[in-house]
């Protein structure tokens, strides 16, 4: 009980709400899209949003394997070039679905 009160006080005093919001894993939906074509230079990020770290870049013409889409349908979850999962924008000016499940 005391821990909860201290955490609530820290959030109120130090404004830690944005930090805590990033602790939860992003919500992901399944998608029939299996692969997208990159249409414009595109940052590869650690999460679905511009506030996440950039870990690489895709270039026009590259094809990327899709593993899901963000809950708001704005970000593709993709296979990272070096393994694992990353995120890229799902805006139609950046990516075009080219293969489906």
ROVO-19177 format. One record per atom (N, C-alpha, C): residue number from 1; residue in one letter; y, z, x. Coordinates in nm, 4 decimals, padded with zeros to 6 digits. Each point is the difference from the previous one (the first is absolute). Example, Ala and Ser with C-alpha at 12.3 -4.5 7.8 and 13.67 -1.06 7.14 Angstrom:
BEGIN
+-----+--------+----------+----------+----------+
! num ! residu !    north !       up !     east !
+-----+--------+----------+----------+----------+
!   1 !      a ! -00.5690 !  00.7800 !  01.3190 !
!   1 !      a !  00.1190 !  00.0000 ! -00.0890 !
!   1 !      a !  00.1200 !  00.0000 !  00.0900 !
!   2 !      s !  00.1050 ! -00.0720 ! -00.0350 !
!   2 !      s !  00.1190 !  00.0060 !  00.0820 !
!   2 !      s !  00.1090 !  00.0730 ! -00.0770 !
+-----+--------+----------+----------+----------+
//
This chain:
BEGIN
+-----+--------+----------+----------+----------+
! num ! residu !    north !       up !     east !
+-----+--------+----------+----------+----------+
!   1 !      x ! -00.1188 !  00.0000 !  00.0827 !
!   1 !      x !  00.1188 !  00.0000 ! -00.0827 !
!   1 !      x !  00.1257 !  00.0000 !  00.0875 !
!   2 !      x ! -00.0035 !  00.0830 !  00.1042 !
!   2 !      x !  00.1149 !  00.0099 !  00.0888 !
!   2 !      x !  00.0243 ! -00.1330 !  00.0722 !
!   3 !      x ! -00.1083 ! -00.0705 !  00.0388 !
!   3 !      x !  00.0142 ! -00.1298 !  00.0669 !
!   3 !      x !  00.0720 ! -00.1001 ! -00.0899 !
!   4 !      x ! -00.0351 ! -00.0003 ! -00.1273 !
!   4 !      x !  00.0642 ! -00.0921 ! -00.0944 !
!   4 !      x !  00.1487 !  00.0286 ! -00.0137 !
!   5 !      x !  00.0346 !  00.1265 ! -00.0039 !
!   5 !      x !  00.1404 !  00.0373 ! -00.0104 !
!   5 !      x !  00.0767 ! -00.0415 !  00.1255 !
!   6 !      x ! -00.0623 !  00.0214 !  00.1170 !
!   6 !      x !  00.0651 ! -00.0405 !  00.1250 !
!   6 !      x !  00.0158 ! -00.1517 !  00.0071 !
!   7 !      x ! -00.1016 ! -00.0752 ! -00.0428 !
!   7 !      x !  00.0086 ! -00.1453 ! -00.0004 !
!   7 !      x !  00.1086 ! -00.0474 ! -00.0959 !
!   8 !      x !  00.0051 !  00.0579 ! -00.1175 !
!   8 !      x !  00.1037 ! -00.0365 ! -00.0969 !
!   8 !      x !  00.1395 !  00.0304 !  00.0546 !
!   9 !      x !  00.0142 !  00.1129 !  00.0676 !
!   9 !      x !  00.1293 !  00.0364 !  00.0589 !
!   9 !      x !  00.0379 ! -00.0982 !  00.1112 !
!  10 !      x ! -00.0965 ! -00.0389 !  00.0832 !
!  10 !      x !  00.0274 ! -00.0958 !  00.1079 !
!  10 !      x !  00.0428 ! -00.1349 ! -00.0564 !
!  11 !      x ! -00.0652 ! -00.0425 ! -00.1063 !
!  11 !      x !  00.0367 ! -00.1268 ! -00.0628 !
!  11 !      x !  00.1421 !  00.0074 ! -00.0546 !
!  12 !      x !  00.0318 !  00.1097 ! -00.0650 !
!  12 !      x !  00.1337 !  00.0159 ! -00.0569 !
!  12 !      x !  00.1080 !  00.0058 !  00.1082 !
!  13 !      x ! -00.0279 !  00.0718 !  00.1076 !
!  13 !      x !  00.0995 !  00.0194 !  00.1044 !
!  13 !      x !  00.0128 ! -00.1215 !  00.0906 !
!  14 !      x ! -00.1131 ! -00.0554 !  00.0428 !
!  14 !      x !  00.0020 ! -00.1056 !  00.0999 !
!  14 !      x ! -00.0153 ! -00.1411 ! -00.0569 !
!  15 !      x ! -00.0203 ! -00.0097 ! -00.1296 !
!  15 !      x ! -00.0142 ! -00.1314 ! -00.0615 !
!  15 !      x ! -00.1205 ! -00.0767 !  00.0510 !
!  16 !      x ! -00.1158 !  00.0616 ! -00.0009 !
!  16 !      x ! -00.1212 ! -00.0627 !  00.0530 !
!  16 !      x ! -00.0736 ! -00.0855 ! -00.1019 !
!  17 !      x !  00.0529 ! -00.0189 ! -00.1184 !
!  17 !      x ! -00.0689 ! -00.0770 ! -00.1019 !
!  17 !      x ! -00.0371 ! -00.1402 !  00.0475 !
!  18 !      x !  00.0892 ! -00.0770 !  00.0656 !
!  18 !      x ! -00.0409 ! -00.1334 !  00.0459 !
!  18 !      x ! -00.1151 !  00.0041 !  00.1004 !
!  19 !      x ! -00.0047 !  00.1025 !  00.0848 !
!  19 !      x ! -00.1092 !  00.0107 !  00.0961 !
!  19 !      x ! -00.1322 !  00.0252 ! -00.0702 !
!  20 !      x !  00.0013 !  00.0847 ! -00.1009 !
!  20 !      x ! -00.1213 !  00.0306 ! -00.0731 !
!  20 !      x ! -00.0471 ! -00.1190 ! -00.0817 !
!  21 !      x !  00.0912 ! -00.0827 ! -00.0460 !
!  21 !      x ! -00.0367 ! -00.1162 ! -00.0794 !
!  21 !      x ! -00.0829 ! -00.0981 !  00.0822 !
!  22 !      x !  00.0210 ! -00.0041 !  00.1316 !
!  22 !      x ! -00.0730 ! -00.0929 !  00.0847 !
!  22 !      x ! -00.1377 !  00.0522 !  00.0385 !
!  23 !      x ! -00.0281 !  00.1253 ! -00.0299 !
!  23 !      x ! -00.1272 !  00.0587 !  00.0395 !
!  23 !      x ! -00.1154 ! -00.0542 ! -00.0838 !
!  24 !      x !  00.0244 ! -00.0327 ! -00.1254 !
!  24 !      x ! -00.1052 ! -00.0507 ! -00.0871 !
!  24 !      x ! -00.0288 ! -00.1459 !  00.0338 !
!  25 !      x ! -00.1283 ! -00.0390 ! -00.0021 !
!  25 !      x ! -00.0301 ! -00.1401 !  00.0259 !
!  25 !      x !  00.0560 ! -00.0889 ! -00.1110 !
!  26 !      x !  00.0420 ! -00.1211 !  00.0338 !
!  26 !      x !  00.0569 ! -00.0880 ! -00.1015 !
!  26 !      x ! -00.1038 ! -00.0418 ! -00.1032 !
!  27 !      x !  00.0444 ! -00.0158 ! -00.1235 !
!  27 !      x ! -00.0890 ! -00.0456 ! -00.1065 !
!  27 !      x ! -00.0285 ! -00.1486 !  00.0190 !
!  28 !      x ! -00.1268 ! -00.0359 ! -00.0097 !
!  28 !      x ! -00.0424 ! -00.1382 !  00.0217 !
!  28 !      x ! -00.0802 ! -00.0472 ! -00.1192 !
!  29 !      x !  00.0260 ! -00.1229 ! -00.0410 !
!  29 !      x ! -00.0765 ! -00.0631 ! -00.1078 !
!  29 !      x ! -00.0883 ! -00.1085 !  00.0586 !
!  30 !      x ! -00.1082 ! -00.0273 ! -00.0682 !
!  30 !      x ! -00.0816 ! -00.1147 !  00.0359 !
!  30 !      x !  00.0744 ! -00.1270 ! -00.0387 !
!  31 !      x ! -00.0339 ! -00.1109 !  00.0626 !
!  31 !      x !  00.0639 ! -00.1273 ! -00.0295 !
!  31 !      x ! -00.1021 ! -00.1112 !  00.0169 !
!  32 !      x !  00.0096 ! -00.1033 ! -00.0816 !
!  32 !      x ! -00.0907 ! -00.1140 !  00.0192 !
!  32 !      x !  00.0383 ! -00.0849 !  00.1219 !
!  33 !      x !  00.1197 !  00.0229 !  00.0543 !
!  33 !      x !  00.0445 ! -00.0761 !  00.1171 !
!  33 !      x ! -00.0778 !  00.0479 !  00.1221 !
!  34 !      x ! -00.0566 ! -00.0938 !  00.0736 !
!  34 !      x ! -00.0786 !  00.0306 !  00.1193 !
!  34 !      x !  00.0747 ! -00.0332 !  00.1280 !
!  35 !      x !  00.0917 ! -00.0974 ! -00.0097 !
!  35 !      x !  00.0719 ! -00.0434 !  00.1190 !
!  35 !      x !  00.1362 ! -00.0553 ! -00.0399 !
!  36 !      x !  00.1000 !  00.0237 !  00.0874 !
!  36 !      x !  00.1338 ! -00.0561 ! -00.0223 !
!  36 !      x !  00.0419 ! -00.0800 !  00.1227 !
!  37 !      x !  00.0887 ! -00.0957 ! -00.0239 !
!  37 !      x !  00.0613 ! -00.0799 !  00.1053 !
!  37 !      x !  00.1404 !  00.0536 !  00.0227 !
!  38 !      x !  00.0349 !  00.0261 !  00.1242 !
!  38 !      x !  00.1331 !  00.0494 !  00.0343 !
!  38 !      x !  00.0961 ! -00.1190 !  00.0006 !
!  39 !      x !  00.1109 !  00.0123 ! -00.0740 !
!  39 !      x !  00.0972 ! -00.1086 ! -00.0143 !
!  39 !      x !  00.1239 !  00.0175 !  00.0873 !
!  40 !      x !  00.0278 !  00.1219 !  00.0411 !
!  40 !      x !  00.1198 !  00.0307 !  00.0799 !
!  40 !      x ! -00.0346 !  00.1154 !  00.0933 !
!  41 !      x !  00.0756 !  00.0178 !  00.1089 !
!  41 !      x ! -00.0276 !  00.1144 !  00.0891 !
!  41 !      x ! -00.0079 !  00.1294 ! -00.0816 !
!  42 !      x ! -00.1013 !  00.0808 !  00.0294 !
!  42 !      x ! -00.0318 !  00.1131 ! -00.0867 !
!  42 !      x ! -00.0450 !  00.1203 !  00.0824 !
!  43 !      x !  00.0666 !  00.1141 ! -00.0212 !
!  43 !      x ! -00.0377 !  00.1240 !  00.0681 !
!  43 !      x ! -00.1308 !  00.0543 ! -00.0565 !
!  44 !      x ! -00.0815 !  00.0544 !  00.0884 !
!  44 !      x ! -00.1220 !  00.0719 ! -00.0378 !
!  44 !      x !  00.0340 !  00.1479 !  00.0086 !
!  45 !      x ! -00.0266 !  00.0750 ! -00.1072 !
!  45 !      x !  00.0423 !  00.1399 ! -00.0074 !
!  45 !      x ! -00.1172 !  00.0948 ! -00.0209 !
!  46 !      x !  00.0252 !  00.1272 !  00.0268 !
!  46 !      x ! -00.1026 !  00.1030 ! -00.0161 !
!  46 !      x ! -00.0169 !  00.0444 ! -00.1446 !
!  47 !      x !  00.0894 ! -00.0382 ! -00.0880 !
!  47 !      x ! -00.0079 !  00.0370 ! -00.1402 !
!  47 !      x !  00.0797 ! -00.0959 ! -00.0855 !
!  48 !      x ! -00.0100 !  00.0145 ! -00.1315 !
!  48 !      x !  00.0639 ! -00.0929 ! -00.0930 !
!  48 !      x !  00.1477 !  00.0308 ! -00.0249 !
!  49 !      x !  00.0843 ! -00.0356 !  00.0935 !
!  49 !      x !  00.1438 !  00.0210 ! -00.0158 !
!  49 !      x !  00.0712 ! -00.0241 !  00.1311 !
!  50 !      x !  00.1282 ! -00.0294 ! -00.0088 !
!  50 !      x !  00.0771 ! -00.0284 !  00.1210 !
!  50 !      x !  00.0281 !  00.1255 !  00.0824 !
!  51 !      x ! -00.0241 !  00.1177 ! -00.0563 !
!  51 !      x !  00.0200 !  00.1239 !  00.0750 !
!  51 !      x ! -00.1201 !  00.0336 !  00.0895 !
!  52 !      x ! -00.1091 ! -00.0760 ! -00.0106 !
!  52 !      x ! -00.1162 !  00.0206 !  00.0871 !
!  52 !      x !  00.0188 ! -00.0761 !  00.1314 !
!  53 !      x ! -00.0666 !  00.0465 !  00.1037 !
!  53 !      x !  00.0137 ! -00.0591 !  00.1335 !
!  53 !      x ! -00.0516 ! -00.1428 !  00.0052 !
!  54 !      x !  00.0682 ! -00.0830 !  00.0787 !
!  54 !      x ! -00.0443 ! -00.1364 !  00.0270 !
!  54 !      x ! -00.0958 !  00.0065 !  00.1182 !
!  55 !      x ! -00.1194 ! -00.0601 ! -00.0176 !
!  55 !      x ! -00.1008 !  00.0043 !  00.1057 !
!  55 !      x ! -00.0358 ! -00.1393 !  00.0514 !
!  56 !      x !  00.0659 ! -00.1004 ! -00.0529 !
!  56 !      x ! -00.0277 ! -00.1364 !  00.0435 !
!  56 !      x !  00.0748 ! -00.0994 ! -00.0860 !
!  57 !      x ! -00.0356 ! -00.1286 !  00.0179 !
!  57 !      x !  00.0703 ! -00.1052 ! -00.0732 !
!  57 !      x ! -00.0950 ! -00.1179 ! -00.0212 !
!  58 !      x !  00.0032 ! -00.0544 ! -00.1210 !
!  58 !      x ! -00.0705 ! -00.1250 ! -00.0289 !
!  58 !      x !  00.1022 ! -00.1128 !  00.0003 !
!  59 !      x ! -00.0480 ! -00.1192 !  00.0299 !
!  59 !      x !  00.0865 ! -00.1169 !  00.0085 !
!  59 !      x ! -00.0418 ! -00.1033 ! -00.1039 !
!  60 !      x !  00.0920 ! -00.0874 ! -00.0421 !
!  60 !      x ! -00.0331 ! -00.1025 ! -00.0989 !
!  60 !      x ! -00.1250 ! -00.0780 !  00.0409 !
!  61 !      x ! -00.0862 ! -00.0213 ! -00.0984 !
!  61 !      x ! -00.1233 ! -00.0739 !  00.0227 !
!  61 !      x ! -00.1221 !  00.0873 !  00.0211 !
!  62 !      x !  00.0209 !  00.1279 !  00.0315 !
!  62 !      x ! -00.1145 !  00.0889 !  00.0191 !
!  62 !      x ! -00.0627 !  00.0335 ! -00.1343 !
!  63 !      x ! -00.1333 !  00.0130 ! -00.0010 !
!  63 !      x ! -00.0738 !  00.0414 ! -00.1178 !
!  63 !      x ! -00.0457 !  00.1437 !  00.0204 !
!  64 !      x !  00.0172 !  00.0820 ! -00.1040 !
!  64 !      x ! -00.0247 !  00.1437 !  00.0118 !
!  64 !      x ! -00.0969 !  00.0443 ! -00.1091 !
!  65 !      x ! -00.1013 !  00.0788 !  00.0376 !
!  65 !      x ! -00.0978 !  00.0537 ! -00.0948 !
!  65 !      x !  00.0615 !  00.1164 ! -00.0778 !
!  66 !      x ! -00.0092 ! -00.0064 ! -00.1311 !
!  66 !      x !  00.0563 !  00.1019 ! -00.0901 !
!  66 !      x ! -00.1105 !  00.0950 ! -00.0451 !
!  67 !      x !  00.0292 !  00.1316 !  00.0008 !
!  67 !      x ! -00.0967 !  00.1000 ! -00.0455 !
!  67 !      x !  00.0482 !  00.0769 ! -00.1227 !
!  68 !      x !  00.1234 ! -00.0235 ! -00.0440 !
!  68 !      x !  00.0533 !  00.0678 ! -00.1177 !
!  68 !      x !  00.1477 ! -00.0299 ! -00.0158 !
!  69 !      x !  00.0581 !  00.0584 ! -00.1039 !
!  69 !      x !  00.1433 ! -00.0167 ! -00.0254 !
!  69 !      x !  00.0568 !  00.1351 ! -00.0440 !
!  70 !      x !  00.1253 !  00.0253 !  00.0350 !
!  70 !      x !  00.0621 !  00.1279 ! -00.0361 !
!  70 !      x !  00.0102 !  00.0142 ! -00.1512 !
!  71 !      x !  00.0121 !  00.1226 ! -00.0420 !
!  71 !      x !  00.0075 !  00.0316 ! -00.1427 !
!  71 !      x !  00.1166 ! -00.0712 ! -00.0692 !
!  72 !      x !  00.1070 ! -00.0282 !  00.0740 !
!  72 !      x !  00.1158 ! -00.0690 ! -00.0585 !
!  72 !      x ! -00.0059 ! -00.1520 !  00.0204 !
!  73 !      x ! -00.1084 ! -00.0493 !  00.0584 !
!  73 !      x ! -00.0248 ! -00.1433 !  00.0239 !
!  73 !      x !  00.0981 ! -00.0639 !  00.0985 !
!  74 !      x !  00.0673 !  00.0782 !  00.0820 !
!  74 !      x !  00.0969 ! -00.0548 !  00.0953 !
!  74 !      x ! -00.0542 ! -00.0146 !  00.1418 !
!  75 !      x ! -00.1178 !  00.0593 !  00.0288 !
!  75 !      x ! -00.0529 !  00.0004 !  00.1363 !
!  75 !      x ! -00.1485 ! -00.0291 ! -00.0004 !
!  76 !      x ! -00.0424 ! -00.0933 !  00.0864 !
!  76 !      x ! -00.1422 ! -00.0258 !  00.0220 !
!  76 !      x ! -00.0518 !  00.0995 !  00.1034 !
!  77 !      x ! -00.1170 !  00.0572 ! -00.0267 !
!  77 !      x ! -00.0713 !  00.0734 !  00.1044 !
!  77 !      x ! -00.0884 ! -00.1032 !  00.0686 !
!  78 !      x !  00.0092 ! -00.0092 !  00.1316 !
!  78 !      x ! -00.0685 ! -00.1055 !  00.0744 !
!  78 !      x ! -00.0762 !  00.0586 !  00.1187 !
!  79 !      x ! -00.0866 ! -00.0822 !  00.0574 !
!  79 !      x ! -00.0675 !  00.0390 !  00.1243 !
!  79 !      x !  00.0976 ! -00.0183 !  00.1148 !
!  80 !      x !  00.0172 !  00.1036 !  00.0797 !
!  80 !      x !  00.0891 ! -00.0069 !  00.1161 !
!  80 !      x ! -00.0614 ! -00.0894 !  00.1075 !
!  81 !      x !  00.0848 ! -00.0647 !  00.0780 !
!  81 !      x ! -00.0511 ! -00.0830 !  00.1091 !
!  81 !      x ! -00.0882 !  00.0773 !  00.0983 !
!  82 !      x !  00.0279 !  00.1285 !  00.0199 !
!  82 !      x ! -00.0766 !  00.0815 !  00.0958 !
!  82 !      x ! -00.0970 !  00.0954 ! -00.0692 !
!  83 !      x ! -00.0297 ! -00.0256 ! -00.1270 !
!  83 !      x ! -00.0927 !  00.0837 ! -00.0748 !
!  83 !      x !  00.0719 !  00.0962 ! -00.0924 !
!  84 !      x ! -00.0702 !  00.0504 ! -00.0974 !
!  84 !      x !  00.0581 !  00.0913 ! -00.0976 !
!  84 !      x !  00.0736 ! -00.0755 ! -00.1090 !
!  85 !      x !  00.0820 !  00.0728 ! -00.0752 !
!  85 !      x !  00.0776 ! -00.0631 ! -00.1069 !
!  85 !      x !  00.1492 !  00.0196 !  00.0238 !
!  86 !      x !  00.0755 ! -00.0980 ! -00.0406 !
!  86 !      x !  00.1456 !  00.0010 !  00.0095 !
!  86 !      x !  00.0555 ! -00.0566 ! -00.1301 !
!  87 !      x !  00.1304 ! -00.0172 ! -00.0037 !
!  87 !      x !  00.0666 ! -00.0474 ! -00.1206 !
!  87 !      x !  00.1006 ! -00.1094 !  00.0338 !
!  88 !      x !  00.0082 ! -00.1008 ! -00.0891 !
!  88 !      x !  00.1018 ! -00.1051 !  00.0108 !
!  88 !      x !  00.0598 ! -00.0237 ! -00.1377 !
!  89 !      x !  00.1180 ! -00.0549 ! -00.0030 !
!  89 !      x !  00.0672 ! -00.0269 ! -00.1265 !
!  89 !      x ! -00.0803 ! -00.0989 ! -00.0841 !
!  90 !      x ! -00.0027 !  00.0228 ! -00.1297 !
!  90 !      x ! -00.0658 ! -00.0915 ! -00.0927 !
!  90 !      x !  00.1009 ! -00.0904 ! -00.0708 !
!  91 !      x !  00.1258 !  00.0030 !  00.0441 !
!  91 !      x !  00.1006 ! -00.0861 ! -00.0621 !
!  91 !      x ! -00.0363 ! -00.1461 !  00.0229 !
!  92 !      x !  00.0148 ! -00.0844 ! -00.1019 !
!  92 !      x ! -00.0400 ! -00.1399 !  00.0121 !
!  92 !      x !  00.0788 ! -00.0802 !  00.1046 !
!  93 !      x !  00.1119 !  00.0503 !  00.0462 !
!  93 !      x !  00.0716 ! -00.0726 !  00.1061 !
!  93 !      x ! -00.0663 !  00.0215 !  00.1358 !
!  94 !      x ! -00.0882 !  00.1027 !  00.0099 !
!  94 !      x ! -00.0672 !  00.0314 !  00.1262 !
!  94 !      x ! -00.1477 ! -00.0388 !  00.0031 !
!  95 !      x ! -00.0680 !  00.0121 ! -00.1133 !
!  95 !      x ! -00.1450 ! -00.0239 ! -00.0019 !
!  95 !      x ! -00.0405 ! -00.0816 ! -00.1225 !
!  96 !      x ! -00.1088 ! -00.0750 !  00.0176 !
!  96 !      x ! -00.0556 ! -00.0827 ! -00.1076 !
!  96 !      x ! -00.1506 !  00.0236 ! -00.0057 !
!  97 !      x ! -00.0528 !  00.0471 ! -00.1138 !
!  97 !      x ! -00.1462 !  00.0158 ! -00.0114 !
!  97 !      x ! -00.0684 ! -00.1367 !  00.0160 !
!  98 !      x ! -00.1051 ! -00.0032 !  00.0827 !
!  98 !      x ! -00.0707 ! -00.1276 !  00.0212 !
!  98 !      x ! -00.1501 !  00.0104 ! -00.0241 !
!  99 !      x ! -00.0544 !  00.1206 ! -00.0156 !
!  99 !      x ! -00.1431 !  00.0159 ! -00.0265 !
!  99 !      x ! -00.0202 !  00.1209 ! -00.0909 !
! 100 !      x ! -00.0979 ! -00.0123 ! -00.0887 !
! 100 !      x ! -00.0278 !  00.1049 ! -00.0979 !
! 100 !      x ! -00.1460 !  00.0423 !  00.0093 !
! 101 !      x ! -00.0283 !  00.1182 ! -00.0510 !
! 101 !      x ! -00.1382 !  00.0524 ! -00.0017 !
! 101 !      x ! -00.0787 ! -00.0652 ! -00.1106 !
+-----+--------+----------+----------+----------+
//
